[in-house]
Amino acid sequence: MRSPISPGRAAESNPNPGILLLRLGGGIPALLGLLQGEMAEIAMAYTASRQLPQFIFAVAFFHSSEYALAVFFHGRSNVTLSSLLISKQYVVAMVCALLEYAIEILLFPRLKEYWWVSNIGLVMILIGELIRKAAVITAGRSFTHLIRKYHDDHHELITHGIYSRFVRHPGYTGFFIWATGTQIMLCNPVCIIAFIVVVWRFFSTRIPYPICQRIISEI
């Protein structure tokens, strides 16, 4: 003899499709929230892992390309290692940047996980590099890494291209954007401010040279 099946059991064994959709719909937001959280953690971990390699590559490319362009326009015999633009003060600044990054990633790791801030810095590095190199290439042989007080025959005042009335010192502008961008990319709050102040003051002492004594010269 068959045992009677209660309506409740029948409903459980054959659930209404509408109820299934409601249950599934209720779980979708939770699932999406979980996926969003996982993706955010992956993105933040990726941001912290790529910052230091990007910084090292940006610095290496900037200095090596500056030296290569100086050799291209002036010849190897007329270019010294000073065209690498690596001074004692510059080394100290970069060491301070790395120290801040190391300390903060150990003590405040989430500070380095603002991927959108880091990406803004990366874009600034690219823009600054483009402006800087455009200035070097436009000036050609008139571009030097040292301020010259006396006129050379092959030097001329560049007033075309990127050297416009709006940006008279594109090389300075490019380096300022590039240097600031490296610290924004590393999410280094202290060095962001320090680099802005130091680089600004550095260029403010170079720009006032009389135009008759200053040939197009950059860092």
Salt bridges, closest charged atoms under 4 A:
GLU66 OE2 - ARG132 NE 2.92
GLU66 OE2 - LYS133 NZ 3.06
GLU66 OE1 - HIS145 NE2 2.86
GLU104 OE1 - LYS112 NZ 2.60
GLU113 OE1 - ARG110 NH1 3.62
GLU129 OE2 - LYS133 NZ 2.29
ASP152 OD2 - ARG148 NH1 2.33
ASP152 OD2 - HIS155 ND1 3.65
